[in-house]
């Protein structure tokens, strides 16, 4: 994963999906593109690049409670745990 790009890793979202990630502590948000798989640590759902972490103010803490929402799934339909199907 290139740390200077606004990217993230997610276990199941299709590559290329754009996701808005918001830091719950300070309300700052960033839009990232899924380009990797992970994280594989229990309790974590998304792993953002260093550039994205800097944008939402979580570089020094390393982890943060965040919420995320799919912004653009391209032409793909996405369904899964906690997600509704999106028609392209």
C-alpha positions, 0 to 999 in steps of 0.5 A: 500500500502506497502511504502517500495515496488516499487508499485503504484496505478492507476484507471484502469490499471490491477493489476500486470502491470509494469509501468515506471514512470519518474519525468519530472523535473529531468529525474529520472525514476523508474519501479513500479507494479500496486497493488492498485486503485487510486488516486481519486484526480482530476488531478492526474493519478498515486500514487507511494509508498514512496520508488518509490517517493524517487527513482525519487526525489519527497519525499519532494515535495509530488507531481510532474509532471510525465510521465508513460509508460507501461513496462510489461502488462503480458498476459493482453491486455490493451486499454483505453484513450491514450493507444494502445492495447498491445498483450501479 
